[in-house]
Structure formats: C-alpha cells, structure tokens
Amino acid sequence: MARDSYIDPRVFRLQERGVTVAASLPELGRGIPVGELATQGGVEEAVLRMLREHRDA
C-alpha cells in the first residue's frame, strides 16, 4: 500500500454492511483500447457512485 494513499472511511463502513463495487467489476476494461489503463477510472467511478448512493455511511 502506498503511504500517500487515502481511503475514505465510508468505504470500510459500507464494506462491513456488505455494500461493495463487486457488481461493477465484470464491466471493467470494456471499450478501452488496448494499451490503456482498463481499471483505474472504472473502479474510481464505481466507488464514487457507491459513496453518492450511500451518503449515510
């Protein structure tokens, strides 16, 4: 883990409640040209969407 990384504590609270981005994972990389990052943007978008949908976390 990078020392400069930050994970919003809400991600951990949601994970404890069983809320994750797992359903988004099969879609990662679809439509991304070969040689470009296929996961970073998609995972980040999924996490941000999860946080918006669960503001009570």
Biotite code that builds the C-alpha atoms (Angstrom):
import biotite.structure as struc

atoms = struc.array([
    struc.Atom([0.000, 0.000, 0.000], chain_id="A", res_id=1, res_name="MET", atom_name="CA", element="C"),
    struc.Atom([1.330, 3.402, -0.898], chain_id="A", res_id=2, res_name="ALA", atom_name="CA", element="C"),
    struc.Atom([1.935, 5.688, 2.048], chain_id="A", res_id=3, res_name="ARG", atom_name="CA", element="C"),
    struc.Atom([0.256, 8.587, 0.259], chain_id="A", res_id=4, res_name="ASP", atom_name="CA", element="C"),
    struc.Atom([-2.930, 6.625, -0.427], chain_id="A", res_id=5, res_name="SER", atom_name="CA", element="C"),
    struc.Atom([-6.191, 7.656, 1.180], chain_id="A", res_id=6, res_name="TYR", atom_name="CA", element="C"),
    struc.Atom([-9.275, 5.512, 1.506], chain_id="A", res_id=7, res_name="ILE", atom_name="CA", element="C"),
    struc.Atom([-12.421, 7.245, 2.653], chain_id="A", res_id=8, res_name="ASP", atom_name="CA", element="C"),
    struc.Atom([-13.543, 5.633, 5.941], chain_id="A", res_id=9, res_name="PRO", atom_name="CA", element="C"),
    struc.Atom([-17.044, 5.306, 4.500], chain_id="A", res_id=10, res_name="ARG", atom_name="CA", element="C"),
    struc.Atom([-15.708, 2.636, 2.132], chain_id="A", res_id=11, res_name="VAL", atom_name="CA", element="C"),
    struc.Atom([-14.821, 0.453, 5.121], chain_id="A", res_id=12, res_name="PHE", atom_name="CA", element="C"),
    struc.Atom([-18.158, 1.088, 6.843], chain_id="A", res_id=13, res_name="ARG", atom_name="CA", element="C"),
    struc.Atom([-20.042, 0.197, 3.671], chain_id="A", res_id=14, res_name="LEU", atom_name="CA", element="C"),
    struc.Atom([-17.973, -2.941, 3.177], chain_id="A", res_id=15, res_name="GLN", atom_name="CA", element="C"),
    struc.Atom([-18.846, -4.023, 6.728], chain_id="A", res_id=16, res_name="GLU", atom_name="CA", element="C"),
    struc.Atom([-22.519, -3.674, 5.723], chain_id="A", res_id=17, res_name="ARG", atom_name="CA", element="C"),
    struc.Atom([-21.935, -5.758, 2.602], chain_id="A", res_id=18, res_name="GLY", atom_name="CA", element="C"),
    struc.Atom([-22.015, -2.827, 0.170], chain_id="A", res_id=19, res_name="VAL", atom_name="CA", element="C"),
    struc.Atom([-19.211, -3.076, -2.399], chain_id="A", res_id=20, res_name="THR", atom_name="CA", element="C"),
    struc.Atom([-18.438, -2.311, -6.034], chain_id="A", res_id=21, res_name="VAL", atom_name="CA", element="C"),
    struc.Atom([-18.269, -6.023, -6.905], chain_id="A", res_id=22, res_name="ALA", atom_name="CA", element="C"),
    struc.Atom([-21.157, -5.791, -9.382], chain_id="A", res_id=23, res_name="ALA", atom_name="CA", element="C"),
    struc.Atom([-19.198, -3.218, -11.414], chain_id="A", res_id=24, res_name="SER", atom_name="CA", element="C"),
    struc.Atom([-16.061, -5.317, -11.754], chain_id="A", res_id=25, res_name="LEU", atom_name="CA", element="C"),
    struc.Atom([-17.100, -7.511, -14.739], chain_id="A", res_id=26, res_name="PRO", atom_name="CA", element="C"),
    struc.Atom([-17.583, -4.365, -16.853], chain_id="A", res_id=27, res_name="GLU", atom_name="CA", element="C"),
    struc.Atom([-14.057, -3.045, -16.287], chain_id="A", res_id=28, res_name="LEU", atom_name="CA", element="C"),
    struc.Atom([-11.997, -2.760, -19.407], chain_id="A", res_id=29, res_name="GLY", atom_name="CA", element="C"),
    struc.Atom([-14.877, -2.995, -21.870], chain_id="A", res_id=30, res_name="ARG", atom_name="CA", element="C"),
    struc.Atom([-14.474, -0.454, -24.612], chain_id="A", res_id=31, res_name="GLY", atom_name="CA", element="C"),
    struc.Atom([-10.967, 0.530, -23.520], chain_id="A", res_id=32, res_name="ILE", atom_name="CA", element="C"),
    struc.Atom([-8.359, 0.498, -26.297], chain_id="A", res_id=33, res_name="PRO", atom_name="CA", element="C"),
    struc.Atom([-5.518, -1.986, -25.928], chain_id="A", res_id=34, res_name="VAL", atom_name="CA", element="C"),
    struc.Atom([-2.597, -0.476, -24.038], chain_id="A", res_id=35, res_name="GLY", atom_name="CA", element="C"),
    struc.Atom([-4.663, 1.955, -21.958], chain_id="A", res_id=36, res_name="GLU", atom_name="CA", element="C"),
    struc.Atom([-5.449, 1.529, -18.278], chain_id="A", res_id=37, res_name="LEU", atom_name="CA", element="C"),
    struc.Atom([-8.575, -0.584, -18.118], chain_id="A", res_id=38, res_name="ALA", atom_name="CA", element="C"),
    struc.Atom([-9.434, -0.484, -14.449], chain_id="A", res_id=39, res_name="THR", atom_name="CA", element="C"),
    struc.Atom([-8.380, 2.670, -12.620], chain_id="A", res_id=40, res_name="GLN", atom_name="CA", element="C"),
    struc.Atom([-11.026, 5.031, -13.955], chain_id="A", res_id=41, res_name="GLY", atom_name="CA", element="C"),
    struc.Atom([-13.783, 2.451, -13.808], chain_id="A", res_id=42, res_name="GLY", atom_name="CA", element="C"),
    struc.Atom([-13.071, 1.422, -10.243], chain_id="A", res_id=43, res_name="VAL", atom_name="CA", element="C"),
    struc.Atom([-12.812, 5.021, -9.112], chain_id="A", res_id=44, res_name="GLU", atom_name="CA", element="C"),
    struc.Atom([-16.141, 5.843, -10.760], chain_id="A", res_id=45, res_name="GLU", atom_name="CA", element="C"),
    struc.Atom([-17.779, 2.814, -9.131], chain_id="A", res_id=46, res_name="ALA", atom_name="CA", element="C"),
    struc.Atom([-16.501, 3.795, -5.682], chain_id="A", res_id=47, res_name="VAL", atom_name="CA", element="C"),
    struc.Atom([-17.620, 7.404, -6.082], chain_id="A", res_id=48, res_name="LEU", atom_name="CA", element="C"),
    struc.Atom([-21.056, 6.227, -7.259], chain_id="A", res_id=49, res_name="ARG", atom_name="CA", element="C"),
    struc.Atom([-21.293, 3.903, -4.234], chain_id="A", res_id=50, res_name="MET", atom_name="CA", element="C"),
    struc.Atom([-20.418, 6.780, -1.892], chain_id="A", res_id=51, res_name="LEU", atom_name="CA", element="C"),
    struc.Atom([-23.011, 9.058, -3.517], chain_id="A", res_id=52, res_name="ARG", atom_name="CA", element="C"),
    struc.Atom([-25.708, 6.374, -3.271], chain_id="A", res_id=53, res_name="GLU", atom_name="CA", element="C"),
    struc.Atom([-24.917, 5.685, 0.390], chain_id="A", res_id=54, res_name="HIS", atom_name="CA", element="C"),
    struc.Atom([-24.362, 9.117, 1.877], chain_id="A", res_id=55, res_name="ARG", atom_name="CA", element="C"),
    struc.Atom([-25.496, 7.815, 5.274], chain_id="A", res_id=56, res_name="ASP", atom_name="CA", element="C"),
    struc.Atom([-22.344, 5.680, 5.670], chain_id="A", res_id=57, res_name="ALA", atom_name="CA", element="C"),
])
